[in-house]
Amino acid sequence: MNMEEVRSELDGLFVMQAALTTLVCALIRSHPDEANFQLSAVETLEVLLSGPVGKTLSSKQKDQVRDAVETLRSLHPRKPSVPIESHRF
């Protein structure tokens, strides 16, 4: 794989990361039970970092995962303004 192909692959990964982050943020903001979501996020993070996935991450990467999860957990719930059913897709 040459450098141009590597850059193209990385660009695709960045695009996919941005798209997934957008969708995850929308799901977090519209979650019907914020307290349960918060508890589940913390529990899932600890299970992930103490299990097989965590064993593959460096300390720096684990800290980055924690920071990213904390950032996502700080999103404020969406206040309903227009019922979603009224949007045409």
Secondary structure, DSSP 8 states (H G I E B T S, - for coil): --HHHHHHHHHHHHHHHHHHHHHHHHHHHT-S-HHHHHHHHHHHHHHHHHSHHHHTS-HHHHHHHHHHHHHHHT-------S-GGGS--
